[in-house]
Amino acid sequence: MDRVAHFEIAVDDKEKAKAFYADVFGWQIMDVPVQMGGGTGTYTTAMTTPTDPQTMQPTEPGGINGAIIERTGQINAPVITVYVDSIDECLQKVTAAGGTVLAGRQEIPGMGAYGYLTDVSGNVIGLWESAS
């Protein structure tokens, strides 16, 4: 059984949203430089639970952390991300079950890979495959 790994909250004004989630929920918000999609960018993490600094995984059972991302045409609402053993195999299952691939496998060096799909109701779901 694959479990929820992460969440992303799509926003129009990232600076305003960062202040909101820090002030209201006490989340630790941090911009992290990352290499993805063949370039360098910034990913805004939202730490909601204690995290191991080595693995960047939550230390509390069942805890998940997330991110604040800019709203796009395809990703315009909160997204849950699910751990999978193989993004490629999962995306094959998605299309066979009537879903749609929004973004195939995207590597983040040293960390893993991600992808996005829509389910049969049009909900966007993220996928995460950890690096070996």
C-alpha positions in Angstrom: 0.0 0.0 0.0 1.5 3.4 -1.0 1.2 6.1 1.6 1.0 9.9 1.5 4.4 11.4 1.6 4.0 15.2 1.1 1.6 18.0 0.3 1.9 21.1 -1.9 -0.3 24.2 -1.4 -0.7 26.2 -4.7 -0.9 29.9 -4.1 -1.0 33.2 -6.0 1.3 35.2 -3.8 4.0 33.1 -2.3 5.4 35.7 0.1 2.0 36.4 1.5 1.3 32.7 1.9 4.6 32.0 3.6 3.8 34.6 6.2 0.2 33.2 6.6 1.2 29.6 7.2 4.1 30.6 9.5 1.9 32.9 11.6 -1.3 30.8 11.7 0.2 27.3 12.1 3.7 28.0 13.3 5.2 26.1 10.3 8.8 26.6 9.5 8.9 28.0 5.9 12.2 27.9 4.0 13.2 28.5 0.4 15.6 25.8 -0.8 17.6 25.9 -4.0 17.0 22.8 -6.1 18.0 21.4 -9.5 14.9 20.2 -11.4 13.7 20.0 -14.9 17.2 20.7 -16.3 17.6 24.0 -14.4 17.9 25.5 -11.0 15.0 26.9 -9.0 13.7 27.5 -5.5 11.3 25.1 -3.7 9.6 26.6 -0.7 9.3 23.9 2.0 6.7 23.9 4.8 7.9 22.0 7.9 5.0 20.9 9.9 6.7 18.2 12.1 10.2 17.6 13.3 12.5 16.3 10.6 15.8 14.3 10.6 18.4 16.7 9.1 20.2 13.8 7.4 17.2 12.1 5.7 14.9 15.1 5.6 12.1 12.7 6.6 9.7 13.4 9.5 10.8 11.9 12.8 7.2 11.4 14.1 5.3 8.4 12.8 2.7 9.5 10.3 4.0 13.1 10.1 4.3 14.7 6.7 5.8 18.0 5.6 5.0 19.9 2.5 5.6 22.9 0.3 4.2 26.2 -0.9 4.2 26.4 -4.7 3.0 28.9 -7.3 -0.4 28.2 -8.8 -0.3 27.2 -12.4 -3.0 26.3 -15.0 -2.5 22.6 -14.2 -1.8 22.8 -10.4 -4.3 25.2 -8.9 -5.4 23.5 -5.7 -3.6 21.6 -2.8 -1.9 18.4 -4.0 -1.1 15.3 -2.0 2.0 13.4 -3.0 2.3 9.6 -2.7 5.4 7.5 -2.2 5.8 4.9 -5.0 8.4 2.3 -5.7 8.5 3.3 -9.4 7.0 6.4 -11.0 7.2 4.8 -14.4 5.3 1.7 -13.4 2.7 3.8 -11.5 2.1 6.1 -14.5 1.4 3.0 -16.6 -1.2 2.0 -14.0 -2.7 5.5 -14.0 -3.3 5.5 -17.8 -4.7 1.9 -17.7 -7.1 3.0 -14.9 -8.4 6.0 -16.8 -6.2 8.7 -15.3 -3.9 11.2 -17.1 -0.2 11.9 -16.8 0.4 15.6 -16.3 4.1 15.5 -15.8 6.2 12.3 -16.3 9.3 11.5 -14.2 11.4 14.5 -13.3 14.7 13.8 -11.5 16.0 15.8 -8.5 19.7 14.7 -8.3 20.5 13.0 -5.0 17.0 13.0 -3.7 14.7 11.1 -6.1 12.1 11.8 -8.7 8.6 13.2 -9.0 5.7 13.3 -11.4 2.0 14.5 -11.5 -1.2 12.8 -12.6 -4.9 13.5 -12.6 -7.2 10.8 -11.3 -10.5 9.9 -13.0 -12.2 12.9 -11.2 -9.6 15.4 -12.4 -7.8 15.7 -9.0 -4.0 16.4 -9.3 -1.9 13.8 -7.4 1.9 14.0 -7.0 4.2 11.0 -7.0 7.5 10.6 -5.2 10.2 8.0 -5.8 13.1 8.2 -3.4 16.6 7.8 -4.7 18.1 4.4 -3.9 
